[in-house]
Amino acid sequence: MIGVCIKYFHNNYGGMLQAYATISLLEARGLEYELIRYEKKISIIFIIKSLPRLINRVLLDDKYQTLMKKIGKMRSLEFAKNEIIRLNAFGKFMNDHFKKLSPVFKGYAQLCKGATRYNAVITGSDQLWSPAGLPTNYYNLKFVPDNIRKISYASSFGVRDIPWYQKRRTADFLNRIEFISMREKRGAEIVEELTGRKVPIILDPVLMFNKKEWEELIPVKKEFNEPYIFAYFLGKNPIHRKVVKELAIDLGIKIVALRHLDQYVIGDEDFGDFAPYDVGPDRFLNLIRGAAYICTDSYHGTCFSIIHEKKFMVFNRYDDNVRYSKNSRIDTLCEILGLQNRRFNNEKTLLEQILEPINYHDVYQKLNVLKREANNYLDEALNGL
């Protein structure tokens, strides 16, 4: 039995779809698994141990976004109502697709004891090794006994640098994990800097399935009968919205937008000709499938644009000088697939850039090589299980 330690419950389109892809990889190999369920016990000791997290810049940024969303709900009852609709769509997808669940381990001691039921525990793919989560000792597999195999699949720190005060503890958990692979180049560099280990960079699990295979996982459903631009922005940059509006005018087509995702964005109120909220991960994927053009600042938005051979443009969600920037994973993806020209810049209009042809034949040749490398890694990591 393999324990799977991932954020399958996180209300994020890319996160939930990569979790679904992860278990689909295990199912395709005929492996028995279950998703680990863990509930923290809040105590005085737990609170004291959690206090150092309050100085973590990544955590503070995440908490700020959450706060802005709560404020947005208070300001706009319409948004509050629509957010419930969206959360219900996520809940339905989760209940329909994640059925192999562990017992609920309540408290860290029970979690450590529960880990003994597994032959191996696997984690990875999402930004699960973010410095913000280090003190929880969960996604870094510190709760797994030494004699049980620990595997990371395409893991991600989500940042360019580990804070100086976390480097020793980060090196400690990395050295306990027998099989490490990373999703981005910078992540592999961090592992080598802290441990001396050279680890492979492999594909995010969503990229392990091609267009046809995703159709088998999630059926195709046409959402609109006319061409449209699909705008999927997690950041709040008003310039990105402005140039997408200009692109829609230039092309003479409409915009389908998902509003107020990671935070409430005032500028989103008039962004998009259609802005559905009843959108779970399955409908999200169908919105990508039906789009004529895609504009996004999302890593997984980029992945699914590539899988479905779309004309797309990637925007930087963070400025390059921001220390908690999460741009590195998109940097690596575009670099390894030869898609650096899909990064939006101000030197040309968005129309000029998005109409530049993409040689998807070459892209898929590169993808196939990378899939073989990822499968070879999984063969070794899962051998004997």
N, C-alpha and C positions, 0 to 999 in steps of 0.2 A: 504493500500500500504506500502510495506517495502522498504526502501532505503538500498542498498548494497554498502558498502564503502570498496572496496578491489582493489588490483592491477591486474585487469583482463587484462590490457594493457602492462604489464611488459614482455619484451622479455627474459623470463626465463622458461624453460620447467616445472619445478616443480611448479613455481608460477602460470603459466597460467592454468595448469591442476588442481591445488587446487582451483583456482577461478571457473573453470568449475564445479568441484565437489560441491562447495558451492551453486551455483545457481541450480544445479541438485537436491540437498537436498531440497531446497525451492520448486522447481517444483514438486517433488515427494509428497510434502505435499499439493499441490494445492494452494500455496500462491502467491498472486500477488506481484511482486517486480520490481524494476528497478535499474540498475547500475548507481551510482552517477558519473556524469562527472563534474570536477572542473578544471578551468583554473585560475592560479594565475595572478593577476595584478601586474606587476613589477613597483614599484614606489620607490622614494627616501626613504620613510618611511619603505617600505617593505625591502629594502636593509639594512637599519640601524638595523631593528629588526632581520635580518638574520645573522648579523655579529658574534654573539656568537657561531653560528654553526661551525665557522672556527676553533675553538679549540677542537671540538669533534673528538676524535680518530677514532670512527667508521666511521664517515663521511669522514674523511681524508683518511682512508683506501679504502673506496668505490671510492672516487675521484681519488686516485692513480691508482686503477685498470682501471678506465675509461681512464685515461691519457695514461696508458701503451697500451691500445687497440688502441687509436688514433695514437700513435707512431708506433705501429705494422702495421697499415694500410698504413702509410707513407713509412715504410721500405719495405713493401711487397704489390705490386699492386695486386698480385694474391689473397692474403688474403682479401684485400679491396673488390675485385670483389666477392669473395666467401661469405663475410659477408653480402653483399646486397642480395645474393640468400637466405641466412638463414633468414634475416629479412623479406623478402617477404613471406617465408613459415610461419613465425609467424603471419604476417599480414593477410594471408588468413584464418588461423585457427581462429583468433580473429574475423574477419568479419563474418565467418560462424557460430560461436558458441555464440557470445555475441551480441544479437540483441535488448534486452529490456533495452534501455538506457534512462537516464533522459535528460532533456534539459541541455545545457552547462551552468553551473553557472560560470560567469566571475567575479572574485574577491571575497574576503572573505565575504563581506557584502551580496552579492547576494546568496552566498552559505548558509549563516545563514538563509536568508529569504526562500530559496528553501527548506530547511529542514522541514519547516512547512507543506509540502505536504504529509509527511509520518506519519504513526501511530507508526512506529519503525524504527530504523536504526541499521544495524548489520555490524560488522567489524570482522577481525581476520584472523587467520591461517598463513599467511605469517609473516615475521619479521616486522610487521607494527608498532610495538611499540619500534622500535630501538631508542636509545637516539639521533641518528642523525636526526630523523624526528620530535622530540618533538616541536620545535618552530613553525612548520607549523600549529599545532592545527587542523589537519585534521583527520588522522586515529585514533586519540584518542577521536574523537567525541565531541570535545569542541564546535563545531559549532552547535550541536543539542540542541534545547531548553530543559529546565528542564522538561517540561511536556510531552515530547516524549520519549518513551521507548528506551533505549540504551542497545545493546547486543554485547558481544564479544564471538565469537566462536573459541575456541582453539587458542587464541592469543599467540603471541610470542614477547619477547623483543629482542631475538637474541643474547643476551650477558649475561655474568654471573653477572655483577654488573651495577647499575645505577650510573653515575657520581654524586658526592656529591652535585654539584651545580644544579642538576636537580631533586633531590629527592622530594622536596616540591611540585613542579609543577606536577611531576608524580603522587604523592599521590592525588593531587587535581583532576586530570582527572579521576583517578581510582575510587574515591569516588562518581563521578557523574554517573557512569555506573551501572545500576541496576543489570545486569546479566553479570558476568565475569567467563569465563573458560579459562584455559591456555593449551598450547600444551606440555610444558615440566615442569618437577619438579622444576627446578630452577626458572622458571617464576612464579609459584604459591608461592614459598618462597618469592620472591621479593614483590609480592602483599601483603602477610601477614606482611612482615617486614615494609612496608610503610603505610599500612592501618589497620592492625589487622584483616583483613578479610581472612577467610580460603575459598579458591576457588577450584573447581574441576579441575583435569587434564583430558582432554578428547582427543579423537582421532582427528588427522588431517582429514579434510573432504575426502581426497582421500582414506583413509582407511575405510570409511563408505560404500564403494562399493566393492564387491568381484570380483573375476576374471570374472565370467559370466556377472555381472552387468556392468563392464567396457567394455565388448564386445558389450553390447547394446548401451553404450554411444559412443564408438569409435570402428567401425568395425575392425576386424582382417584382416591384409594383410601380407602375407609372403614376407620378404625383401631379404633373401638369402637362397640358397638351400643347404648350408653346415653349420656344426656347427661352432660357433664363440664365442669369448670372447667380450662382450660389455664393453668398457672402457669409463666411463663417469666421468671425473675429472673437477671440478671447480677450484681447487687449481693448483699450479705450481710445486709441489714437484717432482724432477727428479727421486728420489728413487722409487716412486710409479709407474712411467712409466717403470723403469728398471725391477722391479719384475714382472710386467704384461707381458713384453716381454719374460722373462724367463719362465713364466707360459705357454705362447703360444708355446714355443719350447718344453717344457715338455709334453704338451698335443698333440702336433702336429696339432694345429688348428690356424686359423687366428684371428686377432684383428680387430674389427670394433670400431673406435674411433671418438668422436666428439671433434674437435680441437678448441683452442682459444675461450673458452666460456666467462668467466668473464673478462679475459684479454688475451693479446697476449703472448703466451708462446713459446719461441724460440725452446725449446725441443720438441714441438708438431709437428714440421715440418716433422719429420721422424717417428712419432708415429702412428701406425695403418696401417694395410694392406689395409683397406678401410676407407676412411674418408669423408663421404658424408656431404654436406652443405645444400642440399635441404631437410631440416628436420624441420618440424613444430612439435608441441606437439603430433599430431596424429601419425606421423611416428616415433617419439621418443618412443612412447608407443609400437609400433610394433617392434622396434629394441629390446626392452626389452623382449617382448613376444617370439621372435625367438631366443634369446641368449641361449647358453648352459651354460655359466658362465657370471657373472657380477661383475665388479670391479668398485667401485665408492667412492667418498668422499662427495656425495650429500645426503641430508636428503630425498628428494623425490625419488631420485634414489634408496635409500634403501627401501622406502615404496613400490614402484612398484615391486621391486625384491621380497618382501615378499608376496604381493598380488598374484603374478604369480608363487610363490613357486619355486624360482630359487636358484641355488647354487651361492651364492654371498659372497663378502668380502667387508667390509667397511673400508676405510682408513680415518685417521684424517686429515682434511683439514688444521687445525690450531694446533700449538703446545699448550699443556695444559697450559703453563705459559703465553700465550698471553691474555691480558685483554679483547680484543675484539673478542676472540674465539667464534665461533658459534657451537661448538661441543656438547653443552649441550642437544640440541633437539635430536641428534642421541643417546646420552647417555641414555636419558629417554626412547626412543623408544625400544632400545635393552634390557633395564632393564625390562620394563613392559611385554615384550614378551618372555623373557628368551633367548635372542639371543646374550648374551655378547661374546660368542665365535666367532661371525662373525666380530669382530674388529681385524684388522690386527695387528700383532706384530712381532718383529724380532727374536723371540725365535724359530720359525719354518719357514720352507719355505712356500711360498704362496700356492704351490701345496698341501702340507700337510693340510694346514688350510682350503682351499676352498673345499677339498674333504671330510671333516668331515661332517657326515650326519646331516640334520636338521629335527627335529620332527615337521613337519608342522601340524600334527593333534593337538598337544598340543598348537602350536602357534595360530591356528584358534579357539581353545576353548577359549583361553585368549582374542583373538580379538572379539569374539562374546559377551563375557561379557562386554568388553569395549564399543562395539557398543550399547548395551542396555543402559549403563550408559550415553553415549552421546545422545541417543534418548530421554532418560528421561529428560536430561538437556534441550534439544530443546523443548520438550513438555511444560515444565514449562516456558521457556523464550518466546515462541511463542504463549502461551495460549491466546485465545481471538482475535488473529490477523487473 
